[in-house]
Amino acid sequence: MVIRDEELLVNSAEQGSDGWLLQVRKLSELVADTTAAFYSSLDRIEPQDPRAAKVIADGSSGYRDSRPWLEALLRKTPVP
């Protein structure tokens, strides 16, 4: 979902007297993995459908564009 031009992942949602309270995790590069709370009565919430996402191939030489993302993902993954 998108709130205030940021992509967010909803962790929980509670119905209150004022509307919905959403506990979210931010997905944008600069603020990744930080949490926040938003009220539906105060902010415009735009749900996103994951089925509408388009997968595109990395056309850079040596996968230069996707390599930093893959390396960051591997560093975050715990080793058993």
N, CA, C and O atoms as a CHARMM CRD file, in Angstrom:
* protein
*
  320
    1    1 MET  N      0.82800  -1.15800   0.00000 PROA 1      0.00000
    2    1 MET  CA     0.00000   0.00000   0.00000 PROA 1      0.00000
    3    1 MET  C      0.87600   1.22500   0.00000 PROA 1      0.00000
    4    1 MET  O      2.05000   1.16100   0.36500 PROA 1      0.00000
    5    2 VAL  N      0.31500   2.33200  -0.40500 PROA 2      0.00000
    6    2 VAL  CA     1.06000   3.58600  -0.49000 PROA 2      0.00000
    7    2 VAL  C      0.37300   4.63000   0.38900 PROA 2      0.00000
    8    2 VAL  O     -0.82200   4.89400   0.25500 PROA 2      0.00000
    9    3 ILE  N      1.15900   5.21300   1.28800 PROA 3      0.00000
   10    3 ILE  CA     0.70300   6.31700   2.13100 PROA 3      0.00000
   11    3 ILE  C      1.80100   7.36900   2.10600 PROA 3      0.00000
   12    3 ILE  O      2.97000   7.05200   2.32400 PROA 3      0.00000
   13    4 ARG  N      1.43500   8.60400   1.84400 PROA 4      0.00000
   14    4 ARG  CA     2.39500   9.72000   1.78700 PROA 4      0.00000
   15    4 ARG  C      3.54300   9.42700   0.82900 PROA 4      0.00000
   16    4 ARG  O      4.70000   9.72200   1.13100 PROA 4      0.00000
   17    5 ASP  N      3.23200   8.85900  -0.30600 PROA 5      0.00000
   18    5 ASP  CA     4.20100   8.55100  -1.36800 PROA 5      0.00000
   19    5 ASP  C      5.28300   7.56000  -0.93700 PROA 5      0.00000
   20    5 ASP  O      6.37900   7.56700  -1.49700 PROA 5      0.00000
   21    6 GLU  N      4.99400   6.71500   0.04100 PROA 6      0.00000
   22    6 GLU  CA     5.92700   5.67800   0.46400 PROA 6      0.00000
   23    6 GLU  C      5.24900   4.31900   0.36700 PROA 6      0.00000
   24    6 GLU  O      4.06000   4.18300   0.65600 PROA 6      0.00000
   25    7 GLU  N      6.02600   3.30600  -0.04800 PROA 7      0.00000
   26    7 GLU  CA     5.50500   1.95200  -0.09500 PROA 7      0.00000
   27    7 GLU  C      5.61600   1.33100   1.28600 PROA 7      0.00000
   28    7 GLU  O      6.66300   1.40000   1.92900 PROA 7      0.00000
   29    8 LEU  N      4.50600   0.71500   1.74200 PROA 8      0.00000
   30    8 LEU  CA     4.44400   0.18100   3.08800 PROA 8      0.00000
   31    8 LEU  C      3.86500  -1.22000   3.08400 PROA 8      0.00000
   32    8 LEU  O      3.08900  -1.58200   2.20000 PROA 8      0.00000
   33    9 LEU  N      4.24900  -2.00600   4.08200 PROA 9      0.00000
   34    9 LEU  CA     3.71600  -3.33900   4.28400 PROA 9      0.00000
   35    9 LEU  C      2.94400  -3.32400   5.59400 PROA 9      0.00000
   36    9 LEU  O      3.50600  -2.97800   6.63400 PROA 9      0.00000
   37   10 VAL  N      1.67000  -3.69200   5.56600 PROA 10     0.00000
   38   10 VAL  CA     0.82400  -3.63800   6.75600 PROA 10     0.00000
   39   10 VAL  C      1.12600  -4.83000   7.64900 PROA 10     0.00000
   40   10 VAL  O      1.05500  -5.97900   7.21300 PROA 10     0.00000
   41   11 ASN  N      1.46600  -4.54600   8.91600 PROA 11     0.00000
   42   11 ASN  CA     1.69100  -5.59600   9.90700 PROA 11     0.00000
   43   11 ASN  C      0.41000  -5.92600  10.65900 PROA 11     0.00000
   44   11 ASN  O      0.14200  -7.09200  10.94600 PROA 11     0.00000
   45   12 SER  N     -0.38800  -4.89900  10.98200 PROA 12     0.00000
   46   12 SER  CA    -1.65500  -5.11700  11.66900 PROA 12     0.00000
   47   12 SER  C     -2.58200  -3.94500  11.39500 PROA 12     0.00000
   48   12 SER  O     -2.14500  -2.85000  11.03900 PROA 12     0.00000
   49   13 ALA  N     -3.87200  -4.20100  11.56900 PROA 13     0.00000
   50   13 ALA  CA    -4.88400  -3.16600  11.37900 PROA 13     0.00000
   51   13 ALA  C     -5.94400  -3.32900  12.45800 PROA 13     0.00000
   52   13 ALA  O     -6.41600  -4.43700  12.71300 PROA 13     0.00000
   53   14 GLU  N     -6.31700  -2.22000  13.09100 PROA 14     0.00000
   54   14 GLU  CA    -7.32800  -2.23300  14.13800 PROA 14     0.00000
   55   14 GLU  C     -8.39100  -1.19900  13.80900 PROA 14     0.00000
   56   14 GLU  O     -8.08600  -0.07400  13.41400 PROA 14     0.00000
   57   15 GLN  N     -9.65900  -1.60700  13.98200 PROA 15     0.00000
   58   15 GLN  CA   -10.77200  -0.68500  13.76700 PROA 15     0.00000
   59   15 GLN  C    -10.98000   0.11800  15.03600 PROA 15     0.00000
   60   15 GLN  O    -11.12800  -0.45500  16.11500 PROA 15     0.00000
   61   16 GLY  N    -10.99400   1.43200  14.92100 PROA 16     0.00000
   62   16 GLY  CA   -11.22800   2.31400  16.05900 PROA 16     0.00000
   63   16 GLY  C    -12.43700   3.18700  15.78800 PROA 16     0.00000
   64   16 GLY  O    -13.07100   3.07600  14.73900 PROA 16     0.00000
   65   17 SER  N    -12.74900   4.04500  16.72400 PROA 17     0.00000
   66   17 SER  CA   -13.90300   4.92700  16.54300 PROA 17     0.00000
   67   17 SER  C    -13.63500   5.98100  15.46900 PROA 17     0.00000
   68   17 SER  O    -14.57000   6.53100  14.88600 PROA 17     0.00000
   69   18 ASP  N    -12.37500   6.25600  15.21300 PROA 18     0.00000
   70   18 ASP  CA   -11.97100   7.27700  14.24500 PROA 18     0.00000
   71   18 ASP  C    -11.66700   6.71100  12.86200 PROA 18     0.00000
   72   18 ASP  O    -11.46400   7.47700  11.92000 PROA 18     0.00000
   73   19 GLY  N    -11.63100   5.40900  12.72500 PROA 19     0.00000
   74   19 GLY  CA   -11.26000   4.77000  11.46200 PROA 19     0.00000
   75   19 GLY  C    -10.26200   3.66500  11.74000 PROA 19     0.00000
   76   19 GLY  O    -10.19100   3.15100  12.85600 PROA 19     0.00000
   77   20 TRP  N     -9.50200   3.30500  10.74400 PROA 20     0.00000
   78   20 TRP  CA    -8.53000   2.22600  10.87600 PROA 20     0.00000
   79   20 TRP  C     -7.18700   2.76300  11.34200 PROA 20     0.00000
   80   20 TRP  O     -6.73100   3.81100  10.88300 PROA 20     0.00000
   81   21 LEU  N     -6.55300   2.02600  12.27000 PROA 21     0.00000
   82   21 LEU  CA    -5.19000   2.29500  12.69800 PROA 21     0.00000
   83   21 LEU  C     -4.32000   1.21000  12.08900 PROA 21     0.00000
   84   21 LEU  O     -4.48500   0.02900  12.39200 PROA 21     0.00000
   85   22 LEU  N     -3.39300   1.61400  11.23000 PROA 22     0.00000
   86   22 LEU  CA    -2.52500   0.66600  10.54300 PROA 22     0.00000
   87   22 LEU  C     -1.12000   0.72900  11.12200 PROA 22     0.00000
   88   22 LEU  O     -0.52000   1.80200  11.18600 PROA 22     0.00000
   89   23 GLN  N     -0.59500  -0.41100  11.54300 PROA 23     0.00000
   90   23 GLN  CA     0.80100  -0.53700  11.94800 PROA 23     0.00000
   91   23 GLN  C      1.53800  -1.07600  10.73000 PROA 23     0.00000
   92   23 GLN  O      1.21100  -2.15600  10.23900 PROA 23     0.00000
   93   24 VAL  N      2.52100  -0.34200  10.23900 PROA 24     0.00000
   94   24 VAL  CA     3.15700  -0.68500   8.97200 PROA 24     0.00000
   95   24 VAL  C      4.67500  -0.73000   9.11200 PROA 24     0.00000
   96   24 VAL  O      5.25400  -0.20200  10.06200 PROA 24     0.00000
   97   25 ARG  N      5.29800  -1.38100   8.13000 PROA 25     0.00000
   98   25 ARG  CA     6.75900  -1.39300   7.98500 PROA 25     0.00000
   99   25 ARG  C      7.06600  -0.72300   6.65700 PROA 25     0.00000
  100   25 ARG  O      6.46500  -1.05000   5.63400 PROA 25     0.00000
  101   26 LYS  N      7.99900   0.21100   6.67700 PROA 26     0.00000
  102   26 LYS  CA     8.33600   0.95800   5.46400 PROA 26     0.00000
  103   26 LYS  C      9.24700   0.12600   4.57400 PROA 26     0.00000
  104   26 LYS  O     10.10100  -0.61300   5.06400 PROA 26     0.00000
  105   27 LEU  N      9.06000   0.25200   3.25500 PROA 27     0.00000
  106   27 LEU  CA     9.81200  -0.53500   2.29000 PROA 27     0.00000
  107   27 LEU  C     10.74900   0.28400   1.42300 PROA 27     0.00000
  108   27 LEU  O     11.57300  -0.28600   0.70900 PROA 27     0.00000
  109   28 SER  N     10.64800   1.60100   1.46500 PROA 28     0.00000
  110   28 SER  CA    11.50100   2.45300   0.63800 PROA 28     0.00000
  111   28 SER  C     12.96300   2.30000   1.04100 PROA 28     0.00000
  112   28 SER  O     13.25700   1.95400   2.18500 PROA 28     0.00000
  113   29 GLU  N     13.87200   2.55200   0.11900 PROA 29     0.00000
  114   29 GLU  CA    15.29700   2.31800   0.34500 PROA 29     0.00000
  115   29 GLU  C     15.85500   3.07700   1.54400 PROA 29     0.00000
  116   29 GLU  O     16.57800   2.49200   2.35000 PROA 29     0.00000
  117   30 LEU  N     15.54300   4.34600   1.68200 PROA 30     0.00000
  118   30 LEU  CA    16.15000   5.15800   2.73300 PROA 30     0.00000
  119   30 LEU  C     15.62100   4.84200   4.12500 PROA 30     0.00000
  120   30 LEU  O     16.33700   5.01900   5.11100 PROA 30     0.00000
  121   31 VAL  N     14.39700   4.38400   4.21900 PROA 31     0.00000
  122   31 VAL  CA    13.78300   4.14100   5.52800 PROA 31     0.00000
  123   31 VAL  C     13.34400   2.68300   5.68100 PROA 31     0.00000
  124   31 VAL  O     12.40600   2.39600   6.42400 PROA 31     0.00000
  125   32 ALA  N     14.00200   1.77800   4.99500 PROA 32     0.00000
  126   32 ALA  CA    13.59800   0.37100   5.00000 PROA 32     0.00000
  127   32 ALA  C     13.62300  -0.20600   6.41400 PROA 32     0.00000
  128   32 ALA  O     14.50900   0.09500   7.21300 PROA 32     0.00000
  129   33 ASP  N     12.63500  -1.03600   6.69600 PROA 33     0.00000
  130   33 ASP  CA    12.49400  -1.77100   7.95400 PROA 33     0.00000
  131   33 ASP  C     12.20800  -0.90000   9.16800 PROA 33     0.00000
  132   33 ASP  O     12.34300  -1.37600  10.29500 PROA 33     0.00000
  133   34 THR  N     11.81800   0.35300   8.98400 PROA 34     0.00000
  134   34 THR  CA    11.34400   1.14300  10.11300 PROA 34     0.00000
  135   34 THR  C      9.83200   1.00500  10.18900 PROA 34     0.00000
  136   34 THR  O      9.17700   0.74000   9.18100 PROA 34     0.00000
  137   35 THR  N      9.27800   1.18300  11.37600 PROA 35     0.00000
  138   35 THR  CA     7.84200   1.01100  11.55600 PROA 35     0.00000
  139   35 THR  C      7.17100   2.36000  11.76900 PROA 35     0.00000
  140   35 THR  O      7.81200   3.34300  12.14200 PROA 35     0.00000
  141   36 ALA  N      5.87100   2.38300  11.52400 PROA 36     0.00000
  142   36 ALA  CA     5.09000   3.59700  11.69600 PROA 36     0.00000
  143   36 ALA  C      3.63000   3.21000  11.89900 PROA 36     0.00000
  144   36 ALA  O      3.24900   2.06100  11.67600 PROA 36     0.00000
  145   37 ALA  N      2.82200   4.16900  12.32000 PROA 37     0.00000
  146   37 ALA  CA     1.38700   3.96500  12.49500 PROA 37     0.00000
  147   37 ALA  C      0.65400   5.08500  11.76400 PROA 37     0.00000
  148   37 ALA  O      1.07000   6.24300  11.82200 PROA 37     0.00000
  149   38 PHE  N     -0.44000   4.74300  11.07500 PROA 38     0.00000
  150   38 PHE  CA    -1.22600   5.71600  10.33200 PROA 38     0.00000
  151   38 PHE  C     -2.70500   5.49200  10.61000 PROA 38     0.00000
  152   38 PHE  O     -3.14900   4.35200  10.74600 PROA 38     0.00000
  153   39 TYR  N     -3.46800   6.57700  10.69300 PROA 39     0.00000
  154   39 TYR  CA    -4.92100   6.51500  10.81400 PROA 39     0.00000
  155   39 TYR  C     -5.54900   6.78000   9.45100 PROA 39     0.00000
  156   39 TYR  O     -5.14100   7.69900   8.74000 PROA 39     0.00000
  157   40 SER  N     -6.52800   5.98300   9.09600 PROA 40     0.00000
  158   40 SER  CA    -7.19000   6.16200   7.80500 PROA 40     0.00000
  159   40 SER  C     -7.96800   7.47500   7.74900 PROA 40     0.00000
  160   40 SER  O     -8.21300   7.99900   6.66300 PROA 40     0.00000
  161   41 SER  N     -8.35600   8.00700   8.89500 PROA 41     0.00000
  162   41 SER  CA    -9.08800   9.27100   8.89800 PROA 41     0.00000
  163   41 SER  C     -8.17500  10.47200   8.65000 PROA 41     0.00000
  164   41 SER  O     -8.65900  11.54700   8.29600 PROA 41     0.00000
  165   42 LEU  N     -6.86600  10.30500   8.83000 PROA 42     0.00000
  166   42 LEU  CA    -5.93000  11.41300   8.65400 PROA 42     0.00000
  167   42 LEU  C     -5.15400  11.35600   7.34800 PROA 42     0.00000
  168   42 LEU  O     -4.78800  12.39700   6.80200 PROA 42     0.00000
  169   43 ASP  N     -4.89700  10.15700   6.84000 PROA 43     0.00000
  170   43 ASP  CA    -4.07600  10.00200   5.64000 PROA 43     0.00000
  171   43 ASP  C     -4.85300   9.27600   4.54400 PROA 43     0.00000
  172   43 ASP  O     -5.73600   8.46100   4.81300 PROA 43     0.00000
  173   44 ARG  N     -4.49900   9.59600   3.31100 PROA 44     0.00000
  174   44 ARG  CA    -5.09100   8.88600   2.17100 PROA 44     0.00000
  175   44 ARG  C     -4.30500   7.59300   1.95300 PROA 44     0.00000
  176   44 ARG  O     -3.09100   7.61900   1.75300 PROA 44     0.00000
  177   45 ILE  N     -5.00500   6.47400   1.99200 PROA 45     0.00000
  178   45 ILE  CA    -4.37800   5.15800   1.87400 PROA 45     0.00000
  179   45 ILE  C     -4.73900   4.57200   0.52200 PROA 45     0.00000
  180   45 ILE  O     -5.91400   4.47800   0.16800 PROA 45     0.00000
  181   46 GLU  N     -3.70600   4.17500  -0.24100 PROA 46     0.00000
  182   46 GLU  CA    -3.91200   3.57400  -1.55800 PROA 46     0.00000
  183   46 GLU  C     -3.43600   2.12100  -1.52400 PROA 46     0.00000
  184   46 GLU  O     -2.23200   1.86300  -1.50400 PROA 46     0.00000
  185   47 PRO  N     -4.37500   1.17300  -1.51700 PROA 47     0.00000
  186   47 PRO  CA    -3.95200  -0.23000  -1.55000 PROA 47     0.00000
  187   47 PRO  C     -3.33800  -0.57900  -2.90100 PROA 47     0.00000
  188   47 PRO  O     -3.72000  -0.02100  -3.92900 PROA 47     0.00000
  189   48 GLN  N     -2.38500  -1.50500  -2.89000 PROA 48     0.00000
  190   48 GLN  CA    -1.76100  -1.97400  -4.12300 PROA 48     0.00000
  191   48 GLN  C     -2.04300  -3.45300  -4.27800 PROA 48     0.00000
  192   48 GLN  O     -2.01000  -4.21100  -3.30900 PROA 48     0.00000
  193   49 ASP  N     -2.31700  -3.85200  -5.49800 PROA 49     0.00000
  194   49 ASP  CA    -2.57800  -5.24800  -5.80500 PROA 49     0.00000
  195   49 ASP  C     -1.28600  -5.89500  -6.29100 PROA 49     0.00000
  196   49 ASP  O     -0.75700  -5.48800  -7.32600 PROA 49     0.00000
  197   50 PRO  N     -0.75900  -6.89300  -5.57400 PROA 50     0.00000
  198   50 PRO  CA     0.49300  -7.51900  -6.01100 PROA 50     0.00000
  199   50 PRO  C      0.37500  -8.21400  -7.36000 PROA 50     0.00000
  200   50 PRO  O      1.37900  -8.41900  -8.04300 PROA 50     0.00000
  201   51 ARG  N     -0.83600  -8.57700  -7.74500 PROA 51     0.00000
  202   51 ARG  CA    -1.01500  -9.20800  -9.05800 PROA 51     0.00000
  203   51 ARG  C     -0.78500  -8.22400 -10.19500 PROA 51     0.00000
  204   51 ARG  O     -0.55100  -8.63400 -11.33200 PROA 51     0.00000
  205   52 ALA  N     -0.84800  -6.93200  -9.89800 PROA 52     0.00000
  206   52 ALA  CA    -0.64100  -5.91300 -10.93400 PROA 52     0.00000
  207   52 ALA  C      0.84100  -5.57700 -11.12500 PROA 52     0.00000
  208   52 ALA  O      1.19400  -4.82700 -12.03500 PROA 52     0.00000
  209   53 ALA  N      1.70200  -6.12600 -10.27500 PROA 53     0.00000
  210   53 ALA  CA     3.13700  -5.85200 -10.39600 PROA 53     0.00000
  211   53 ALA  C      3.69900  -6.51300 -11.64900 PROA 53     0.00000
  212   53 ALA  O      3.30000  -7.61500 -12.02600 PROA 53     0.00000
  213   54 LYS  N      4.62200  -5.82000 -12.27300 PROA 54     0.00000
  214   54 LYS  CA     5.26400  -6.34600 -13.48000 PROA 54     0.00000
  215   54 LYS  C      6.71900  -6.66000 -13.18000 PROA 54     0.00000
  216   54 LYS  O      7.43700  -5.82800 -12.62500 PROA 54     0.00000
  217   55 VAL  N      7.14800  -7.83800 -13.54000 PROA 55     0.00000
  218   55 VAL  CA     8.53300  -8.25000 -13.36400 PROA 55     0.00000
  219   55 VAL  C      9.28600  -7.90700 -14.64300 PROA 55     0.00000
  220   55 VAL  O      8.86100  -8.25500 -15.74500 PROA 55     0.00000
  221   56 ILE  N     10.41800  -7.21600 -14.47400 PROA 56     0.00000
  222   56 ILE  CA    11.22000  -6.85200 -15.64100 PROA 56     0.00000
  223   56 ILE  C     12.62600  -7.42700 -15.47700 PROA 56     0.00000
  224   56 ILE  O     13.13600  -7.54700 -14.36200 PROA 56     0.00000
  225   57 ALA  N     13.22400  -7.76900 -16.57200 PROA 57     0.00000
  226   57 ALA  CA    14.56700  -8.34200 -16.55300 PROA 57     0.00000
  227   57 ALA  C     15.60600  -7.24200 -16.36000 PROA 57     0.00000
  228   57 ALA  O     15.41200  -6.10800 -16.79700 PROA 57     0.00000
  229   58 ASP  N     16.70000  -7.58500 -15.70700 PROA 58     0.00000
  230   58 ASP  CA    17.79900  -6.65500 -15.52100 PROA 58     0.00000
  231   58 ASP  C     18.65600  -6.69300 -16.78600 PROA 58     0.00000
  232   58 ASP  O     19.32600  -7.68700 -17.06500 PROA 58     0.00000
  233   59 GLY  N     18.62700  -5.61800 -17.52900 PROA 59     0.00000
  234   59 GLY  CA    19.34500  -5.57400 -18.79100 PROA 59     0.00000
  235   59 GLY  C     20.75500  -5.01100 -18.68400 PROA 59     0.00000
  236   59 GLY  O     21.44600  -4.88600 -19.69500 PROA 59     0.00000
  237   60 SER  N     21.19400  -4.67000 -17.46900 PROA 60     0.00000
  238   60 SER  CA    22.53700  -4.10800 -17.31600 PROA 60     0.00000
  239   60 SER  C     23.59300  -5.19400 -17.45100 PROA 60     0.00000
  240   60 SER  O     23.32500  -6.36900 -17.20200 PROA 60     0.00000
  241   61 SER  N     24.78900  -4.79200 -17.84600 PROA 61     0.00000
  242   61 SER  CA    25.85900  -5.77300 -18.02200 PROA 61     0.00000
  243   61 SER  C     26.30600  -6.29600 -16.66000 PROA 61     0.00000
  244   61 SER  O     26.56200  -5.51600 -15.74200 PROA 61     0.00000
  245   62 GLY  N     26.39600  -7.60300 -16.53700 PROA 62     0.00000
  246   62 GLY  CA    26.82000  -8.22000 -15.27900 PROA 62     0.00000
  247   62 GLY  C     25.81700  -8.04100 -14.15600 PROA 62     0.00000
  248   62 GLY  O     26.18100  -8.12900 -12.98300 PROA 62     0.00000
  249   63 TYR  N     24.56900  -7.79200 -14.49200 PROA 63     0.00000
  250   63 TYR  CA    23.49700  -7.57800 -13.50400 PROA 63     0.00000
  251   63 TYR  C     23.85100  -6.46100 -12.52400 PROA 63     0.00000
  252   63 TYR  O     23.60800  -6.57700 -11.32300 PROA 63     0.00000
  253   64 ARG  N     24.41900  -5.39600 -13.04100 PROA 64     0.00000
  254   64 ARG  CA    24.89200  -4.28400 -12.22200 PROA 64     0.00000
  255   64 ARG  C     23.76000  -3.60500 -11.44900 PROA 64     0.00000
  256   64 ARG  O     23.98200  -3.14400 -10.33000 PROA 64     0.00000
  257   65 ASP  N     22.55700  -3.53300 -12.01600 PROA 65     0.00000
  258   65 ASP  CA    21.45300  -2.84700 -11.34200 PROA 65     0.00000
  259   65 ASP  C     20.85100  -3.66900 -10.20500 PROA 65     0.00000
  260   65 ASP  O     20.43700  -3.10200  -9.19400 PROA 65     0.00000
  261   66 SER  N     20.79400  -4.98800 -10.34800 PROA 66     0.00000
  262   66 SER  CA    20.15000  -5.81500  -9.32200 PROA 66     0.00000
  263   66 SER  C     21.12800  -6.39100  -8.30700 PROA 66     0.00000
  264   66 SER  O     20.69600  -6.86400  -7.25600 PROA 66     0.00000
  265   67 ARG  N     22.41000  -6.36900  -8.57700 PROA 67     0.00000
  266   67 ARG  CA    23.39700  -6.96300  -7.66600 PROA 67     0.00000
  267   67 ARG  C     23.39800  -6.32600  -6.27900 PROA 67     0.00000
  268   67 ARG  O     23.45000  -7.07400  -5.30200 PROA 67     0.00000
  269   68 PRO  N     23.34300  -4.98000  -6.11300 PROA 68     0.00000
  270   68 PRO  CA    23.31500  -4.40800  -4.75300 PROA 68     0.00000
  271   68 PRO  C     22.11200  -4.87700  -3.93600 PROA 68     0.00000
  272   68 PRO  O     22.23000  -5.11400  -2.73400 PROA 68     0.00000
  273   69 TRP  N     20.95500  -5.01100  -4.58600 PROA 69     0.00000
  274   69 TRP  CA    19.77100  -5.49100  -3.87100 PROA 69     0.00000
  275   69 TRP  C     19.95700  -6.94000  -3.42700 PROA 69     0.00000
  276   69 TRP  O     19.61400  -7.29000  -2.29700 PROA 69     0.00000
  277   70 LEU  N     20.49300  -7.77800  -4.30000 PROA 70     0.00000
  278   70 LEU  CA    20.71600  -9.18300  -3.94100 PROA 70     0.00000
  279   70 LEU  C     21.74000  -9.30900  -2.81600 PROA 70     0.00000
  280   70 LEU  O     21.55600 -10.12700  -1.91400 PROA 70     0.00000
  281   71 GLU  N     22.80400  -8.52600  -2.84800 PROA 71     0.00000
  282   71 GLU  CA    23.81200  -8.58000  -1.79600 PROA 71     0.00000
  283   71 GLU  C     23.24000  -8.11200  -0.46200 PROA 71     0.00000
  284   71 GLU  O     23.54700  -8.69900   0.57600 PROA 71     0.00000
  285   72 ALA  N     22.41500  -7.07100  -0.47000 PROA 72     0.00000
  286   72 ALA  CA    21.78200  -6.60100   0.76200 PROA 72     0.00000
  287   72 ALA  C     20.83900  -7.65600   1.32100 PROA 72     0.00000
  288   72 ALA  O     20.77400  -7.85100   2.53500 PROA 72     0.00000
  289   73 LEU  N     20.11300  -8.33400   0.45100 PROA 73     0.00000
  290   73 LEU  CA    19.20600  -9.39100   0.88900 PROA 73     0.00000
  291   73 LEU  C     19.98500 -10.54400   1.51900 PROA 73     0.00000
  292   73 LEU  O     19.56600 -11.08900   2.53900 PROA 73     0.00000
  293   74 LEU  N     21.09900 -10.91300   0.92600 PROA 74     0.00000
  294   74 LEU  CA    21.91600 -11.99300   1.48600 PROA 74     0.00000
  295   74 LEU  C     22.50900 -11.60700   2.84300 PROA 74     0.00000
  296   74 LEU  O     22.61600 -12.45400   3.73000 PROA 74     0.00000
  297   75 ARG  N     22.88900 -10.35500   3.01200 PROA 75     0.00000
  298   75 ARG  CA    23.44600  -9.91700   4.29700 PROA 75     0.00000
  299   75 ARG  C     22.40900  -9.92300   5.40300 PROA 75     0.00000
  300   75 ARG  O     22.74600 -10.16100   6.56300 PROA 75     0.00000
  301   76 LYS  N     21.15100  -9.66300   5.06400 PROA 76     0.00000
  302   76 LYS  CA    20.07600  -9.65700   6.05600 PROA 76     0.00000
  303   76 LYS  C     19.62700 -11.06500   6.43500 PROA 76     0.00000
  304   76 LYS  O     19.04900 -11.25800   7.50500 PROA 76     0.00000
  305   77 THR  N     19.88300 -12.05200   5.57400 PROA 77     0.00000
  306   77 THR  CA    19.40800 -13.41000   5.81400 PROA 77     0.00000
  307   77 THR  C     20.26300 -14.07600   6.89200 PROA 77     0.00000
  308   77 THR  O     21.48600 -14.13100   6.76400 PROA 77     0.00000
  309   78 PRO  N     19.61700 -14.59200   7.97100 PROA 78     0.00000
  310   78 PRO  CA    20.39700 -15.24500   9.02500 PROA 78     0.00000
  311   78 PRO  C     20.99900 -16.57600   8.53800 PROA 78     0.00000
  312   78 PRO  O     20.40000 -17.29500   7.73900 PROA 78     0.00000
  313   79 VAL  N     22.17300 -16.86700   9.03500 PROA 79     0.00000
  314   79 VAL  CA    22.85700 -18.09800   8.67600 PROA 79     0.00000
  315   79 VAL  C     22.45000 -19.17300   9.69600 PROA 79     0.00000
  316   79 VAL  O     22.54000 -18.93000  10.90000 PROA 79     0.00000
  317   80 PRO  N     22.00900 -20.34700   9.24600 PROA 80     0.00000
  318   80 PRO  CA    21.58400 -21.38400  10.20700 PROA 80     0.00000
  319   80 PRO  C     22.75600 -21.97500  10.97600 PROA 80     0.00000
  320   80 PRO  O     22.56200 -22.85300  11.81700 PROA 80     0.00000
